[in-house]
Amino acid sequence: MHDWSGQFALPRVDLSSLPERDLLVEPRVEPHAEYARLVSHVRLLLPAGLSPEPGMQFGPLRGTARGTFGPLSARYGWEVLVTQEASRHLQAVGIRGLVPVRAELQGLDSGVVLYELELPLRGLLHRDAVLTGPKCPTCGGYEARISPEPWLDGDALPHDVAIFRPANGTTFTFVNERFVEAIEALGPSDVMFREAAVVPESRTGSVH
């Protein structure tokens, strides 16, 4: 049985061409053989170097939105949304690695457009911030306990993107100092940044 899942959102991945797409909508527990069969259909649609895992979310974010949105928002902590103005500003000031995908949301005020950022998998949490159990011999998954204030591995710190998720902690989102400065220039956002430690210490500025 497969009884764990991640929360990796891939809004650019379009499953509409798959004959099995209706079986990929409802989260559920499946025998590993059935999970492996479904994964075989999805694998080739994923970005290069990214392996499929349970709980991946595909396609644009859909649903109903209410309220007022600042330049940067987060849903569940791992779905990162920016306004159209923020998306344009971030790209104009040279923030790298942005992949905005327009969210298909009902209920937004007239003229408001939100984009979900498809976040690249880069870098690693420091090994001392992650406690892992033995790998499952069937699926290869393993239990992991992560420090509530994890720090990054400076030797694996990415320098080609300004926002990313570490490969061994995909529920955490990190941005660099330039990203923070660019967003804060647009006014109050709906998220709070906290500085994260980097070990060995980075020579390229702070990470949040």
The 8 nearest C-alpha neighbors of each residue, nearest first, counted from 0:
[[1, 30, 31, 29, 2, 28, 32, 34],
 [0, 2, 29, 28, 31, 30, 3, 34],
 [3, 1, 28, 0, 4, 29, 27, 53],
 [4, 2, 1, 53, 5, 54, 140, 28],
 [5, 3, 53, 54, 6, 2, 52, 55],
 [4, 6, 54, 7, 53, 55, 52, 3],
 [5, 7, 54, 55, 8, 170, 4, 56],
 [6, 8, 55, 5, 56, 9, 169, 54],
 [9, 7, 56, 55, 10, 57, 6, 117],
 [8, 10, 57, 11, 12, 117, 56, 58],
 [9, 11, 58, 59, 57, 12, 8, 117],
 [12, 10, 9, 58, 13, 100, 59, 57],
 [13, 11, 58, 57, 10, 9, 14, 44],
 [12, 14, 58, 15, 11, 57, 16, 44],
 [13, 15, 16, 17, 20, 12, 57, 58],
 [14, 16, 17, 13, 20, 18, 19, 21],
 [17, 15, 14, 18, 13, 20, 19, 40],
 [18, 16, 20, 19, 14, 15, 40, 41],
 [17, 19, 20, 16, 21, 15, 14, 40],
 [20, 18, 17, 22, 21, 23, 37, 40],
 [19, 21, 23, 17, 22, 18, 14, 15],
 [22, 20, 23, 19, 24, 18, 25, 17],
 [23, 21, 20, 19, 24, 25, 37, 18],
 [24, 22, 20, 21, 25, 19, 26, 37],
 [23, 25, 22, 21, 26, 20, 56, 57],
 [24, 26, 23, 27, 22, 21, 28, 54],
 [27, 25, 24, 54, 28, 23, 53, 22],
 [26, 28, 25, 29, 2, 1, 54, 24],
 [27, 29, 1, 2, 0, 30, 26, 3],
 [30, 28, 0, 1, 34, 31, 33, 27],
 [31, 29, 0, 32, 33, 1, 34, 28],
 [30, 32, 34, 0, 33, 1, 35, 29],
 [31, 33, 35, 34, 30, 36, 29, 0],
 [34, 32, 36, 35, 31, 30, 29, 37],
 [33, 35, 31, 37, 36, 32, 29, 38],
 [36, 34, 38, 32, 33, 37, 31, 39],
 [37, 35, 33, 39, 34, 38, 32, 40],
 [38, 36, 34, 39, 35, 40, 33, 41],
 [37, 39, 35, 41, 40, 36, 42, 34],
 [38, 40, 36, 37, 42, 41, 35, 43],
 [41, 39, 38, 37, 42, 43, 36, 17],
 [40, 42, 38, 44, 39, 43, 37, 45],
 [41, 43, 44, 39, 45, 40, 38, 51],
 [42, 44, 45, 41, 40, 39, 46, 47],
 [45, 43, 42, 41, 12, 46, 13, 14],
 [44, 46, 43, 42, 49, 47, 12, 41],
 [47, 45, 49, 48, 44, 43, 12, 50],
 [46, 48, 49, 45, 50, 43, 44, 42],
 [47, 49, 46, 50, 45, 120, 51, 42],
 [50, 48, 47, 46, 45, 51, 120, 42],
 [49, 51, 48, 52, 42, 45, 47, 46],
 [52, 50, 42, 49, 38, 53, 55, 45],
 [51, 53, 55, 54, 50, 5, 4, 38],
 [54, 52, 4, 55, 5, 3, 51, 1],
 [53, 55, 4, 5, 6, 56, 52, 7],
 [56, 54, 7, 53, 6, 8, 52, 5],
 [57, 55, 8, 9, 7, 54, 58, 6],
 [58, 56, 9, 10, 12, 8, 55, 13],
 [57, 59, 10, 12, 13, 11, 9, 60],
 [60, 58, 10, 102, 61, 103, 100, 101],
 [59, 61, 102, 103, 58, 10, 62, 115],
 [62, 60, 103, 104, 59, 102, 63, 105],
 [61, 63, 104, 105, 64, 103, 60, 102],
 [64, 62, 105, 104, 106, 65, 61, 107],
 [63, 65, 106, 107, 105, 104, 62, 66],
 [66, 64, 106, 107, 63, 67, 108, 105],
 [65, 67, 68, 64, 107, 108, 106, 69],
 [66, 68, 69, 65, 108, 107, 64, 111],
 [69, 67, 66, 70, 72, 189, 71, 82],
 [68, 70, 188, 71, 189, 187, 72, 67],
 [69, 71, 82, 188, 85, 81, 185, 68],
 [72, 70, 81, 188, 69, 80, 189, 190],
 [73, 71, 189, 80, 190, 79, 81, 69],
 [72, 74, 79, 76, 78, 80, 75, 77],
 [73, 75, 78, 76, 77, 79, 72, 80],
 [76, 74, 77, 73, 78, 79, 170, 6],
 [75, 77, 73, 74, 78, 79, 170, 171],
 [76, 78, 75, 170, 79, 74, 73, 172],
 [79, 77, 74, 73, 76, 75, 80, 8],
 [80, 78, 73, 115, 116, 72, 77, 74],
 [81, 79, 115, 72, 114, 71, 73, 116],
 [82, 80, 71, 114, 70, 113, 85, 86],
 [81, 83, 113, 85, 70, 84, 112, 114],
 [82, 84, 86, 85, 112, 113, 87, 81],
 [85, 83, 87, 82, 86, 88, 70, 81],
 [84, 86, 88, 82, 70, 87, 83, 81],
 [87, 85, 83, 89, 88, 84, 81, 82],
 [86, 88, 84, 90, 85, 89, 91, 83],
 [87, 89, 91, 85, 90, 86, 84, 92],
 [90, 88, 86, 94, 92, 91, 87, 85],
 [89, 91, 93, 87, 88, 94, 92, 86],
 [90, 92, 88, 93, 89, 87, 94, 86],
 [93, 91, 89, 90, 94, 88, 181, 87],
 [94, 92, 90, 91, 95, 89, 88, 177],
 [95, 93, 89, 90, 92, 161, 178, 96],
 [96, 94, 160, 161, 97, 93, 159, 90],
 [95, 97, 160, 161, 98, 159, 162, 94],
 [98, 96, 95, 99, 116, 94, 117, 90],
 [97, 99, 117, 116, 96, 100, 118, 115],
 [100, 98, 116, 114, 115, 97, 117, 101],
 [101, 99, 114, 115, 116, 102, 10, 98],
 [100, 102, 114, 113, 115, 103, 99, 59],
 [103, 101, 60, 114, 59, 104, 113, 115],
 [104, 102, 61, 60, 59, 101, 105, 62],
 [105, 103, 62, 63, 61, 102, 64, 106],
 [104, 106, 63, 107, 64, 62, 103, 61],
 [105, 107, 64, 63, 65, 108, 104, 66],
 [108, 106, 105, 64, 111, 109, 65, 104],
 [109, 107, 111, 110, 106, 67, 66, 65],
 [108, 110, 111, 107, 112, 106, 105, 67],
 [109, 111, 108, 112, 107, 83, 113, 82],
 [112, 110, 108, 109, 107, 113, 82, 83],
 [111, 113, 83, 82, 110, 114, 101, 107],
 [114, 112, 82, 81, 102, 83, 101, 80],
 [115, 113, 101, 100, 102, 81, 80, 99],
 [114, 116, 80, 100, 99, 79, 102, 101],
 [115, 117, 99, 98, 79, 118, 80, 100],
 [118, 116, 98, 9, 10, 99, 115, 119],
 [117, 119, 163, 116, 164, 120, 162, 98],
 [120, 118, 163, 121, 164, 117, 96, 162],
 [121, 119, 164, 166, 165, 163, 118, 122],
 [122, 120, 165, 163, 164, 119, 166, 157],
 [121, 123, 165, 155, 156, 157, 166, 120],
 [124, 122, 165, 166, 152, 167, 155, 151],
 [123, 125, 151, 152, 150, 165, 167, 126],
 [126, 124, 152, 151, 127, 128, 150, 123],
 [125, 127, 128, 129, 124, 152, 130, 123],
 [126, 128, 125, 129, 130, 124, 150, 146],
 [129, 127, 146, 126, 149, 125, 145, 150],
 [130, 128, 145, 126, 127, 144, 131, 146],
 [129, 131, 144, 143, 145, 128, 132, 127],
 [132, 130, 143, 142, 129, 144, 141, 133],
 [131, 133, 142, 141, 143, 134, 130, 144],
 [134, 132, 141, 135, 131, 142, 140, 136],
 [135, 133, 141, 139, 140, 136, 132, 142],
 [134, 136, 139, 140, 137, 138, 141, 133],
 [137, 135, 139, 138, 134, 140, 133, 141],
 [138, 136, 135, 139, 31, 140, 134, 0],
 [137, 139, 140, 135, 136, 31, 1, 134],
 [140, 138, 135, 134, 136, 137, 141, 133],
 [139, 141, 135, 138, 134, 142, 136, 137],
 [142, 140, 134, 132, 133, 135, 143, 139],
 [141, 143, 132, 131, 144, 140, 133, 134],
 [144, 142, 131, 130, 132, 141, 145, 129],
 [143, 145, 130, 129, 131, 146, 142, 128],
 [144, 146, 129, 128, 130, 147, 143, 149],
 [145, 147, 149, 148, 128, 129, 144, 130],
 [148, 146, 149, 145, 128, 144, 150, 129],
 [149, 147, 146, 150, 195, 128, 145, 196],
 [150, 148, 146, 128, 147, 124, 145, 151],
 [149, 151, 196, 197, 195, 125, 124, 128],
 [152, 150, 124, 197, 125, 153, 123, 198],
 [151, 153, 125, 198, 124, 154, 155, 123],
 [152, 154, 199, 198, 156, 197, 155, 201],
 [153, 155, 152, 156, 199, 198, 201, 122],
 [156, 154, 122, 153, 152, 123, 157, 151],
 [155, 157, 153, 122, 154, 152, 158, 123],
 [158, 156, 122, 159, 121, 155, 160, 161],
 [157, 159, 160, 156, 161, 203, 175, 95],
 [158, 160, 157, 95, 96, 161, 121, 162],
 [161, 159, 96, 95, 158, 162, 157, 163],
 [160, 162, 175, 174, 95, 178, 96, 94],
 [163, 161, 174, 173, 160, 175, 118, 96],
 [164, 162, 119, 118, 173, 172, 121, 120],
 [163, 165, 172, 120, 169, 171, 121, 173],
 [166, 164, 123, 122, 121, 168, 167, 169],
 [165, 167, 123, 168, 120, 169, 121, 122],
 [168, 166, 165, 123, 169, 124, 129, 122],
 [169, 167, 165, 170, 166, 171, 124, 164],
 [168, 170, 164, 171, 165, 166, 167, 7],
 [169, 171, 168, 77, 6, 172, 164, 76],
 [172, 170, 169, 168, 164, 173, 77, 165],
 [173, 171, 164, 163, 170, 77, 174, 162],
 [174, 172, 207, 163, 162, 164, 206, 171],
 [175, 173, 162, 207, 161, 206, 178, 163],
 [174, 176, 206, 161, 178, 177, 207, 205],
 [175, 177, 179, 178, 205, 206, 180, 204],
 [178, 176, 180, 179, 175, 181, 94, 161],
 [177, 179, 181, 176, 175, 180, 174, 161],
 [180, 178, 176, 182, 177, 181, 183, 175],
 [179, 181, 177, 183, 178, 182, 184, 176],
 [182, 180, 178, 184, 179, 183, 177, 89],
 [183, 181, 179, 184, 180, 185, 178, 70],
 [182, 184, 180, 185, 186, 181, 179, 187],
 [183, 185, 181, 182, 186, 180, 179, 187],
 [186, 184, 183, 182, 70, 187, 181, 85],
 [185, 187, 183, 184, 188, 70, 182, 69],
 [188, 186, 69, 183, 189, 185, 70, 182],
 [189, 187, 69, 71, 70, 190, 186, 72],
 [188, 190, 72, 69, 71, 187, 191, 68],
 [191, 189, 188, 72, 192, 73, 71, 187],
 [190, 192, 193, 189, 188, 187, 207, 72],
 [191, 193, 207, 190, 194, 179, 174, 173],
 [194, 192, 207, 195, 191, 206, 173, 148],
 [193, 195, 207, 206, 192, 196, 205, 176],
 [196, 194, 207, 206, 150, 193, 197, 149],
 [195, 197, 150, 151, 198, 194, 206, 200],
 [196, 198, 151, 200, 153, 150, 199, 152],
 [199, 197, 200, 153, 152, 151, 196, 125],
 [198, 200, 153, 197, 201, 152, 154, 151],
 [201, 199, 198, 197, 153, 202, 196, 152],
 [202, 200, 203, 153, 197, 199, 204, 198],
 [201, 203, 204, 200, 205, 153, 199, 197],
 [204, 202, 201, 205, 158, 200, 175, 176],
 [205, 203, 202, 176, 201, 206, 175, 177],
 [204, 206, 176, 175, 207, 194, 203, 195],
 [205, 207, 175, 195, 174, 194, 176, 173],
 [206, 194, 174, 195, 173, 193, 192, 175]]
